[in-house]
Amino acid sequence: MPSMYSTIYVDDIREIKEENPFESMMSRFDRAAQLLDLDPDLYAVLRVPNRELKVYIPTRMDSGRIQVFEGFRVQHNFARGPAKGGIRYAPDVNLDEVRALAAWMTWKCAVVNVPFGGAKGGIICDPQQMSVGELERMTRRYAAELLDFIGPEKDVPAPDMNTNEQTMAWIMDTYSMHARHTVTAVVTGKPIDLGGSSGRREATGRGILFVINEAIKRFKMTPAETRVVVQGSGNVGGIGARLLHEAGYTVVAISDIHGGIYNPAGINIPEALDYLRTTRSFEGYEGVDFVNNQELLELECDVLVPAATENQINSQNADKIKCKVLAEGANGPTTAAADEVLHKKGIFVIPDILANAGGVTVSYFEWVQDRMGYFWREDVVNERLQDKMVASFNDLCRYADAHSVDTRTAAYMLAIDRVAYDTRMRGIYA
Ligand code: NAD
């Protein structure tokens, strides 16, 4: 192996800390770079972020005292356009995680061929323990610290874990107050009345449906005879499961953080989700068996959709996964150490950077609509999303066949290839 790749790449990736998302991402990046025989200069540029900002955010709490929160924004790459990526609020968010997620955004945007680079942000805080007023003041001060670095042409944040439409509206307003005019395109995932896009809320789940529709054709299966297991019932898992159910799939299991329900004959998903909404748990739901999240992942099924959180499929359970198709709704649900096992089992993986890219694709549509000041009907948004997801799925499969690699490796190779090409054409300003 050429020495330039030796910084992080190790032959046996089980030697790296399996659950570290940055190392997981880098090991896949290095493998793809090696297979592409990537030029060493491009390799050196693409394996690091463009910029990492760390900000301290004084916030007046309801008690009247000031609390200083620590926040990040990592801008990984701008070669193909403004950086794009969510902002998460969590007590355990850290720079390594944000760095990995920022790079993932670069590769995700390149896989679906939208003209964005990648970024991600985070604030170390416990939003469940904060009032709405405290969250608003913290968000506005964070946005004020980022004023010089974000903008429709620079970096366009979006919601992520524990942030939502309201958070985006506060950031948009703070940015606009300083710009002295309303700048809707500075963030995506806004309320529809404030320049948001129809179909954005369902976009990630809908994107998953579109790629699963394509994947089952490879197995000559119809939706009705396809049994699906979904982990997670939030924005991605819940909406994805509902759309799959509406499209005629047999969803046999679904879970939330506390555990899941299973019925091999299929679950009435809208009813089960209504039950979850009212009782805040699947417990007590009738006509099903109860499984924990580990058992759920190991159920017999045709399509498994991990749509909850990272590292769910790992070296401990990869050999027990029984699906034909793994459609990764969450970011990083499979560790790098599990890749090889899944590949050997012949499982067809729709990697996260394609499977869950419906969200960023409709974010791109939102940004386009904001800049035009002209908004599309929801059926137009959905049709354009379908075009993008299907074309990207087919590009990926062709690429994997042409290079005789698995789909995960192909996704990274395709993305790196696109970003590297654009970087080479622009030239490195060095
Ligand atoms: P969410 O908070 O709406 O839902 C998460 C779901 O997962 C909930 O049902 C929760 O109970 C469950 N869950 C959380 N931790 C769990 C655990 N340890 N074990 C089992 N279940 C658990 O979040 P979301 O927006 O649906 O995001 C889910 C994943 O998809 C995340 O990895 C996120 O980064 C990724 N993602 C989201 C979007 C989007 O548009 N929302 C886009 C791309 C990727």
Boltz pocket constraint, residues with backbone or C-beta under 6 A from the ligand:
constraints:
  - pocket:
      binder: B
      contacts: [[A, 200], [A, 201], [A, 204], [A, 231], [A, 232], [A, 233], [A, 234], [A, 235], [A, 236], [A, 237], [A, 255], [A, 256], [A, 257], [A, 258], [A, 293], [A, 307], [A, 308], [A, 309], [A, 310], [A, 329], [A, 330], [A, 331], [A, 332], [A, 356], [A, 357], [A, 359], [A, 360]]
      max_distance: 6.0
